[in-house]
Amino acid sequence: MKKKNDKNYLDYIPVKNPEVEYETDENGRVTVFIEWKGFYHRIAQKFFHRPRVSDIRLDGYGSFVWLAIDDMKDVHQLSEELDGKFPKMEKPLARLIKFLEILHDNHLIFWKGEERK
């Protein structure tokens, strides 16, 4: 039987990983830089000419959310801001949660109070 998760995503507070660098261009678009470390990444860099640092360009929605994360706002507050900025977006809460899950899975953010790996 699955364990019931008592936590609610709306109460989670996303925190940017301080090891992740990013920059914002003149249009407000964010580019996140990920450095690939570790044994297997070094092999891929040496033999398969993989880059040491990847740059990920976020779209307008992603850039807005990334810049709105301030280590204080919970997901509910972020969703209200997103809805205010992009009122015609379909399913803004579901899209926000999925985006935050992707950021979390790739260690770009973590949840406040969570043990970092």
N, CA, C and O of each residue as an XYZ file, in Angstrom:
468
protein
N       0.837     -1.168      0.000
C       0.000      0.000      0.000
C       0.894      1.248      0.000
O       1.896      1.306      0.714
N       0.528      2.211     -0.785
C       1.303      3.445     -0.848
C       1.097      4.277      0.408
O       0.014      4.311      0.992
N       2.181      4.953      0.805
C       2.092      5.875      1.924
C       1.429      7.157      1.457
O       1.719      7.655      0.369
N       0.552      7.684      2.271
C      -0.108      8.933      1.921
C       0.823     10.091      2.231
O       1.394     10.169      3.319
N       0.971     10.990      1.266
C       1.802     12.174      1.442
C       0.927     13.282      2.007
O      -0.012     13.732      1.352
N       1.233     13.722      3.221
C       0.423     14.741      3.878
C       0.728     16.145      3.370
O      -0.028     17.078      3.641
N       1.814     16.305      2.645
C       2.200     17.634      2.187
C       1.430     18.013      0.940
O       1.006     17.163      0.156
N       1.265     19.303      0.782
C       0.549     19.859     -0.346
C       1.523     20.724     -1.136
O       2.219     21.549     -0.543
N       1.594     20.560     -2.456
C       2.514     21.348     -3.277
C       2.324     22.844     -3.072
O       3.289     23.604     -3.160
N       1.116     23.275     -2.804
C       0.863     24.702     -2.647
C       1.601     25.286     -1.442
O       1.838     26.492     -1.381
N       1.960     24.435     -0.491
C       2.675     24.897      0.698
C       4.191     24.841      0.543
O       4.913     25.375      1.386
N       4.682     24.212     -0.504
C       6.125     24.095     -0.723
C       6.698     25.464     -1.076
O       6.053     26.259     -1.759
N       7.897     25.726     -0.612
C       8.596     26.958     -0.933
C       9.845     26.591     -1.732
O      10.776     25.996     -1.189
N       9.870     26.945     -3.030
C      11.052     26.622     -3.830
C      12.210     27.560     -3.503
O      12.022     28.754     -3.270
N      13.405     26.990     -3.491
C      14.629     27.738     -3.217
C      15.610     27.421     -4.347
O      15.853     26.256     -4.663
N      16.168     28.469     -4.947
C      17.144     28.251     -6.019
C      18.403     27.625     -5.446
O      18.845     27.979     -4.353
N      18.972     26.696     -6.190
C      20.233     26.084     -5.801
C      21.322     27.150     -5.942
O      21.523     27.676     -7.037
N      22.025     27.477     -4.856
C      23.037     28.532     -4.943
C      24.221     28.185     -5.840
O      24.985     29.074     -6.218
N      24.387     26.922     -6.184
C      25.490     26.513     -7.055
C      25.180     26.730     -8.533
O      26.071     26.629     -9.377
N      23.925     27.027     -8.848
C      23.511     27.205    -10.231
C      23.622     28.679    -10.612
O      23.068     29.552     -9.944
N      24.346     28.935    -11.692
C      24.491     30.301    -12.186
C      23.473     30.548    -13.287
O      23.079     29.633    -14.010
N      23.058     31.800    -13.399
C      22.129     32.175    -14.459
C      22.332     33.636    -14.806
O      22.927     34.396    -14.042
N      21.833     34.013    -15.962
C      21.870     35.417    -16.365
C      20.557     35.763    -17.042
O      19.850     34.893    -17.551
N      20.249     37.043    -17.038
C      19.026     37.542    -17.649
C      19.401     38.482    -18.783
O      20.229     39.374    -18.601
N      18.798     38.290    -19.955
C      19.115     39.173    -21.077
C      18.238     40.420    -21.032
O      17.438     40.590    -20.112
N      18.392     41.288    -22.028
C      17.669     42.570    -22.037
C      16.167     42.392    -22.194
O      15.408     43.305    -21.871
N      15.721     41.241    -22.682
C      14.286     40.966    -22.830
C      13.679     40.299    -21.603
O      12.483     40.008    -21.583
N      14.493     40.054    -20.583
C      13.998     39.403    -19.371
C      14.032     37.899    -19.434
O      13.510     37.237    -18.538
N      14.640     37.330    -20.479
C      14.736     35.879    -20.605
C      15.942     35.382    -19.814
O      17.016     35.984    -19.849
N      15.749     34.293    -19.114
C      16.782     33.733    -18.250
C      17.487     32.582    -18.962
O      16.854     31.761    -19.626
N      18.803     32.540    -18.809
C      19.618     31.416    -19.266
C      20.283     30.827    -18.035
O      21.000     31.521    -17.315
N      20.043     29.546    -17.797
C      20.609     28.844    -16.643
C      21.801     28.027    -17.135
O      21.731     27.369    -18.173
N      22.896     28.079    -16.377
C      24.117     27.362    -16.745
C      24.307     26.186    -15.796
O      24.310     26.356    -14.576
N      24.465     24.993    -16.364
C      24.654     23.789    -15.569
C      26.034     23.230    -15.871
O      26.358     22.942    -17.023
N      26.843     23.079    -14.834
C      28.173     22.506    -14.980
C      28.076     21.007    -14.721
O      27.547     20.576    -13.697
N      28.587     20.226    -15.653
C      28.547     18.774    -15.544
C      29.808     18.294    -14.844
O      30.911     18.417    -15.376
N      29.635     17.749    -13.655
C      30.754     17.276    -12.846
C      30.639     15.769    -12.662
O      29.576     15.185    -12.868
N      31.726     15.161    -12.281
C      31.705     13.743    -11.975
C      32.451     12.922    -13.007
O      32.754     13.382    -14.107
N      32.732     11.708    -12.620
C      33.536     10.793    -13.429
C      32.938     10.551    -14.815
O      33.626     10.703    -15.825
N      31.663     10.176    -14.864
C      31.045      9.830    -16.143
C      30.895     11.054    -17.047
O      30.998     10.947    -18.269
N      30.656     12.203    -16.444
C      30.565     13.422    -17.250
C      31.926     13.786    -17.842
O      31.998     14.270    -18.972
N      33.009     13.559    -17.090
C      34.348     13.833    -17.621
C      34.666     12.912    -18.792
O      35.273     13.337    -19.775
N      34.261     11.665    -18.687
C      34.466     10.726    -19.797
C      33.701     11.200    -21.033
O      34.242     11.211    -22.139
N      32.450     11.587    -20.840
C      31.638     12.064    -21.960
C      32.242     13.325    -22.575
O      32.205     13.502    -23.793
N      32.797     14.198    -21.738
C      33.419     15.422    -22.247
C      34.669     15.105    -23.065
O      34.902     15.694    -24.120
N      35.457     14.177    -22.565
C      36.724     13.866    -23.227
C      36.526     13.071    -24.522
O      37.103     13.414    -25.554
N      35.718     12.020    -24.470
C      35.607     11.117    -25.606
C      34.463     11.455    -26.562
O      34.549     11.157    -27.753
N      33.404     12.067    -26.059
C      32.243     12.363    -26.901
C      32.053     13.854    -27.132
O      31.044     14.283    -27.691
N      33.036     14.641    -26.695
C      33.052     16.090    -26.905
C      31.783     16.772    -26.380
O      31.239     17.675    -27.015
N      31.332     16.328    -25.225
C      30.188     16.949    -24.572
C      30.659     18.219    -23.875
O      31.794     18.268    -23.402
N      29.824     19.240    -23.799
C      30.250     20.485    -23.150
C      30.376     20.315    -21.639
O      29.660     19.520    -21.030
N      31.296     21.073    -21.044
C      31.460     21.052    -19.594
C      30.316     21.817    -18.928
O      29.880     21.478    -17.828
N      29.841     22.850    -19.616
C      28.734     23.662    -19.098
C      27.663     23.739    -20.173
O      27.947     24.066    -21.325
N      26.434     23.435    -19.789
C      25.301     23.556    -20.706
C      24.530     24.819    -20.356
O      24.408     25.183    -19.186
N      24.015     25.479    -21.375
C      23.176     26.644    -21.122
C      21.753     26.318    -21.556
O      21.509     25.856    -22.670
N      20.833     26.573    -20.648
C      19.428     26.273    -20.884
C      18.676     27.593    -20.903
O      18.637     28.311    -19.903
N      18.078     27.910    -22.044
C      17.337     29.158    -22.197
C      15.872     28.907    -21.873
O      15.218     28.076    -22.504
N      15.370     29.626    -20.893
C      13.980     29.473    -20.480
C      13.083     30.355    -21.340
O      13.502     31.412    -21.812
N      11.849     29.910    -21.537
C      10.887     30.724    -22.279
C      10.338     31.825    -21.365
O      10.808     31.982    -20.238
N       9.379     32.566    -21.829
C       8.818     33.677    -21.061
C       8.213     33.244    -19.739
O       8.429     33.890    -18.713
N       7.450     32.146    -19.758
C       6.833     31.639    -18.532
C       7.902     31.178    -17.542
O       7.876     31.536    -16.364
N       8.841     30.376    -18.044
C       9.893     29.848    -17.184
C      10.760     30.953    -16.609
O      11.140     30.900    -15.439
N      11.076     31.948    -17.416
C      11.883     33.070    -16.942
C      11.145     33.834    -15.851
O      11.733     34.220    -14.840
N       9.846     34.049    -16.066
C       9.060     34.756    -15.057
C       9.069     33.999    -13.735
O       9.272     34.595    -12.677
N       8.851     32.693    -13.794
C       8.817     31.882    -12.575
C      10.191     31.864    -11.914
O      10.299     32.024    -10.698
N      11.248     31.667    -12.716
C      12.602     31.619    -12.154
C      12.924     32.912    -11.402
O      13.467     32.878    -10.298
N      12.590     34.035    -12.002
C      12.881     35.322    -11.371
C      11.964     35.591    -10.178
O      12.323     36.356     -9.283
N      10.783     34.969    -10.160
C       9.845     35.169     -9.049
C      10.224     34.343     -7.819
O       9.796     34.659     -6.709
N      11.017     33.295     -8.003
C      11.436     32.476     -6.867
C      12.392     33.292     -6.018
O      13.473     33.673     -6.465
N      11.977     33.554     -4.782
C      12.793     34.394     -3.900
C      13.041     33.742     -2.537
O      13.419     34.427     -1.586
N      12.837     32.452     -2.436
C      13.064     31.680     -1.213
C      12.068     32.025     -0.111
O      12.238     31.590      1.028
N      11.044     32.790     -0.423
C      10.037     33.180      0.568
C       8.621     32.796      0.117
O       7.781     32.428      0.938
N       8.368     32.882     -1.185
C       7.027     32.630     -1.708
C       6.794     31.137     -1.866
O       7.669     30.398     -2.315
N       5.596     30.710     -1.489
C       5.247     29.312     -1.712
C       4.654     29.156     -3.113
O       4.466     30.135     -3.836
N       4.367     27.929     -3.474
C       3.871     27.636     -4.824
C       2.542     28.341     -5.073
O       2.283     28.788     -6.191
N       1.702     28.446     -4.056
C       0.416     29.134     -4.214
C       0.626     30.600     -4.582
O      -0.033     31.107     -5.489
N       1.527     31.279     -3.898
C       1.805     32.684     -4.204
C       2.398     32.835     -5.602
O       2.054     33.767     -6.329
N       3.287     31.920     -5.972
C       3.855     31.959     -7.318
C       2.775     31.755     -8.377
O       2.799     32.402     -9.424
N       1.828     30.855     -8.106
C       0.768     30.598     -9.081
C      -0.132     31.819     -9.246
O      -0.605     32.095    -10.349
N      -0.375     32.558     -8.150
C      -1.178     33.772     -8.248
C      -0.452     34.841     -9.069
O      -1.073     35.539     -9.870
N       0.860     34.968     -8.868
C       1.641     35.922     -9.651
C       1.656     35.533    -11.124
O       1.525     36.386    -12.002
N       1.817     34.243    -11.386
C       1.834     33.755    -12.767
C       0.493     34.015    -13.443
O       0.445     34.435    -14.599
N      -0.589     33.764    -12.722
C      -1.923     33.994    -13.262
C      -2.159     35.484    -13.513
O      -2.829     35.850    -14.479
N      -1.615     36.343    -12.650
C      -1.747     37.781    -12.847
C      -0.967     38.273    -14.058
O      -1.423     39.164    -14.775
N       0.198     37.699    -14.283
C       1.052     38.111    -15.409
C       0.565     37.524    -16.730
O       0.603     38.194    -17.762
N       0.105     36.266    -16.699
C      -0.357     35.581    -17.906
C      -1.789     35.075    -17.678
O      -1.987     33.878    -17.471
N      -2.784     35.965    -17.712
C      -4.161     35.562    -17.365
C      -4.802     34.588    -18.347
O      -5.759     33.903    -17.985
N      -4.310     34.507    -19.567
C      -4.932     33.617    -20.556
C      -4.266     32.253    -20.627
O      -4.618     31.440    -21.481
N      -3.309     31.988    -19.744
C      -2.617     30.698    -19.738
C      -3.584     29.597    -19.299
O      -4.341     29.761    -18.342
N      -3.542     28.476    -20.017
C      -4.383     27.340    -19.648
C      -3.723     26.545    -18.528
O      -2.520     26.289    -18.581
N      -4.473     26.161    -17.541
C      -4.022     25.349    -16.414
C      -2.711     25.870    -15.816
O      -1.718     25.143    -15.795
N      -2.692     27.108    -15.333
C      -1.423     27.675    -14.848
C      -0.842     26.937    -13.649
O       0.376     26.791    -13.551
N      -1.684     26.470    -12.740
C      -1.170     25.780    -11.557
C      -0.521     24.454    -11.926
O       0.563     24.136    -11.437
N      -1.167     23.688    -12.772
C      -0.612     22.400    -13.194
C       0.706     22.595    -13.944
O       1.658     21.843    -13.741
N       0.754     23.598    -14.804
C       1.986     23.871    -15.556
C       3.098     24.328    -14.620
O       4.252     23.929    -14.782
N       2.754     25.166    -13.639
C       3.736     25.644    -12.674
C       4.308     24.486    -11.872
O       5.524     24.375    -11.718
N       3.443     23.629    -11.363
C       3.901     22.503    -10.555
C       4.802     21.581    -11.385
O       5.837     21.129    -10.895
N       4.423     21.302    -12.621
C       5.244     20.449    -13.483
C       6.607     21.096    -13.738
O       7.630     20.414    -13.696
N       6.629     22.403    -14.002
C       7.883     23.117    -14.224
C       8.768     23.050    -12.983
O       9.969     22.806    -13.091
N       8.184     23.264    -11.806
C       8.954     23.208    -10.568
C       9.470     21.792    -10.301
O      10.579     21.622     -9.796
N       8.669     20.781    -10.638
C       9.131     19.393    -10.494
C      10.343     19.133    -11.385
O      11.291     18.469    -10.968
N      10.314     19.655    -12.611
C      11.449     19.480    -13.531
C      12.682     20.176    -12.974
O      13.776     19.612    -12.987
N      12.510     21.406    -12.481
C      13.632     22.121    -11.880
C      14.181     21.346    -10.690
O      15.396     21.248    -10.514
N      13.289     20.796     -9.875
C      13.699     20.046     -8.692
C      14.422     18.761     -9.083
O      15.459     18.433     -8.507
N      13.883     18.036    -10.052
C      14.501     16.775    -10.487
C      15.903     16.993    -11.059
O      16.751     16.103    -10.987
N      16.143     18.176    -11.627
C      17.444     18.495    -12.200
C      18.325     19.292    -11.238
O      19.355     19.836    -11.635
N      17.915     19.354     -9.988
C      18.684     19.992     -8.905
C      18.930     21.478     -9.135
O      19.935     22.017     -8.671
N      18.030     22.141     -9.842
C      18.134     23.581    -10.020
C      17.472     24.313     -8.860
O      17.844     25.439     -8.530
N      16.496     23.669     -8.251
C      15.867     24.189     -7.038
C      15.748     23.047     -6.039
O      15.917     21.879     -6.388
N      15.460     23.396     -4.812
C      15.065     22.418     -3.818
C      13.964     23.050     -2.995
O      13.729     24.255     -3.073
N      13.295     22.235     -2.210
C      12.198     22.736     -1.379
C      12.760     23.184     -0.039
O      13.619     22.510      0.530
N      12.294     24.291      0.459
C      12.762     24.833      1.726
C      12.574     23.775      2.828
O      11.500     23.185      2.951
N      13.602     23.547      3.604
C      13.551     22.561      4.671
C      13.953     21.161      4.232
O      14.068     20.262      5.065
N      14.167     20.967      2.942
C      14.525     19.656      2.401
C      16.037     19.451      2.513
O      16.826     20.383      2.359
N      16.407     18.221      2.781
C      17.832     17.870      2.808
C      18.348     17.861      1.378
O      17.746     17.238      0.503
N      19.458     18.548      1.135
C      20.046     18.551     -0.196
C      20.956     17.354     -0.358
O      21.628     16.935      0.585
N      20.973     16.807     -1.567
C      21.806     15.623     -1.868
C      23.131     16.045     -2.421
O      23.967     15.198     -2.734
